[in-house]
Amino acid sequence: MRAAASDPRPETLTGLARVSFIWGDVRATTEEQKLDAYDRGRQAAQRAVELAPRSASAHFWYATNTARWGQTKGIVRSLFLLPEVQRGIDTVLELDPTFAAVYSLAGNVSYEVPGLLGGDLARAEAMFRKGLELDPHFTGMRVGLAKTLIKVGRRAEAHRELDAVLQDKAPSNPADWTVKDVPEARRLLASLGGKS
């Protein structure tokens, strides 16, 4: 936070937003710590957006921290923030349709939100697949695709995607692959009756 205060450039603020998100996901141990981290990330990204309104990265980290803050807060808050998150996704796609990570966010939002409230498993699958075209080693996106395939009953395809996560020799984010994606892929494979 001090770095952002002493050097309020969009890149510094966006970096703080990213670190805040990771901290909330990986290091925070209580709901309060998670909410504080995601809120700090939202504030930093919002300031970055104000300074650089055409920064896809700033809009992405604002939408990502907002989505996770709402998800952590609960379903009602999450649904209340959905239009704001969707605007962020749409803005990133407009500014930079090659920004692979936004397809993961869009896919997860479409997967998580109930169908009556705008969730759409076909859209989730399409978003994950488009993102994987841009970055085939984005293993978190591959896990999201597998979860979507499981939900629509395409277990064999899901199994292949999960195997690909485990076999990836060059994941785009080795930390996420190690800490989140491999354990999740193994858990999902076990639920499918596959080996891990």
NORCORCOR-V615508 format. One record per residue. N is the residue number from 1. SS is DSSP state (A for helix, B for strand, O for the rest). BURIAL is 1 if it has 9 or more other C-alpha atoms within 8 Angstrom, else 0. D_LAST is the distance of its C-alpha to the last C-alpha in Angstrom with 2 decimals. Layout:
N,SS,BURIAL,D_LAST
N,SS,BURIAL,D_LAST
//
This chain:
1,O,0,40.34
2,A,0,43.21
3,A,0,42.21
4,A,1,42.33
5,A,0,45.67
6,A,0,47.20
7,O,0,45.74
8,O,1,45.34
9,O,1,44.31
10,A,1,41.85
11,A,0,39.36
12,A,1,39.52
13,A,1,39.22
14,A,1,36.26
15,A,0,34.56
16,A,1,35.30
17,A,1,33.87
18,A,1,30.58
19,A,1,30.44
20,A,1,31.39
21,A,1,28.54
22,A,1,25.98
23,A,1,27.77
24,A,1,27.62
25,A,0,23.91
26,A,0,22.80
27,A,0,25.75
28,O,1,27.75
29,O,0,27.21
30,O,0,29.66
31,A,0,30.42
32,A,0,33.74
33,A,1,32.30
34,A,1,29.92
35,A,1,32.87
36,A,1,35.08
37,A,1,32.68
38,A,1,32.20
39,A,1,35.95
40,A,1,36.78
41,A,1,34.59
42,A,1,36.37
43,A,1,39.74
44,A,1,39.09
45,A,1,37.80
46,A,1,40.72
47,A,1,43.13
48,A,1,41.52
49,A,1,41.98
50,A,0,45.60
51,A,0,46.19
52,O,1,44.31
53,O,1,44.13
54,O,0,42.81
55,O,1,39.80
56,A,1,36.65
57,A,0,34.65
58,A,1,36.91
59,A,1,36.62
60,A,1,32.81
61,A,1,32.47
62,A,1,35.07
63,A,1,33.27
64,A,1,29.85
65,A,1,31.31
66,A,1,33.38
67,A,1,30.49
68,A,1,28.41
69,A,1,31.61
70,A,1,32.29
71,A,1,28.79
72,A,1,29.06
73,A,1,32.59
74,O,0,31.72
75,A,0,31.88
76,A,0,35.67
77,A,1,35.85
78,A,1,32.93
79,A,1,34.79
80,A,0,38.01
81,A,1,36.57
82,A,1,34.95
83,A,0,38.02
84,A,0,38.08
85,A,1,34.44
86,A,1,35.03
87,A,0,38.16
88,A,1,36.22
89,A,1,33.66
90,A,0,36.61
91,A,1,38.45
92,A,1,35.65
93,A,1,35.24
94,A,0,39.01
95,A,1,39.30
96,O,0,36.42
97,O,0,34.45
98,O,0,32.37
99,O,1,31.02
100,A,1,27.33
101,A,0,26.26
102,A,1,28.67
103,A,1,26.76
104,A,1,23.75
105,A,1,26.23
106,A,1,27.94
107,A,1,24.80
108,A,1,23.67
109,A,1,27.24
110,A,1,27.48
111,A,1,24.21
112,A,0,25.12
113,O,1,28.81
114,O,1,29.88
115,A,0,31.33
116,A,0,34.80
117,A,0,34.88
118,O,0,33.83
119,O,1,30.08
120,O,1,29.17
121,A,1,25.80
122,A,0,27.31
123,A,1,28.48
124,A,1,25.15
125,A,1,23.52
126,A,1,26.50
127,A,1,26.35
128,A,1,22.69
129,A,1,23.37
130,A,1,26.58
131,A,1,25.01
132,A,1,22.36
133,A,0,25.36
134,A,0,26.87
135,O,1,23.85
136,O,0,20.91
137,O,1,19.08
138,O,1,19.44
139,A,1,15.77
140,A,1,16.89
141,A,1,18.84
142,A,1,16.02
143,A,1,14.09
144,A,1,17.52
145,A,1,17.93
146,A,1,14.71
147,A,1,15.96
148,A,1,19.31
149,A,1,18.21
150,A,1,16.57
151,A,0,19.87
152,O,0,21.95
153,O,0,20.13
154,O,1,18.73
155,A,1,15.25
156,A,0,14.85
157,A,1,15.90
158,A,1,13.61
159,A,1,10.57
160,A,0,12.20
161,A,1,12.83
162,A,1,9.39
163,A,1,8.37
164,A,0,11.67
165,A,1,10.96
166,A,1,8.24
167,A,0,10.76
168,O,1,13.81
169,O,0,16.14
170,O,0,18.82
171,O,1,17.83
172,O,0,21.11
173,O,0,20.52
174,A,0,18.60
175,A,0,19.22
176,A,1,17.77
177,A,1,14.72
178,A,1,14.21
179,A,0,15.48
180,A,1,14.63
181,A,1,12.63
182,A,1,9.37
183,A,1,9.34
184,A,1,10.48
185,A,1,8.09
186,A,1,5.13
187,A,0,8.04
188,A,1,9.15
189,A,1,6.41
190,A,1,6.82
191,A,0,10.43
192,A,0,10.48
193,O,0,9.39
194,O,0,6.55
195,O,0,3.78
196,O,0,0.00
//
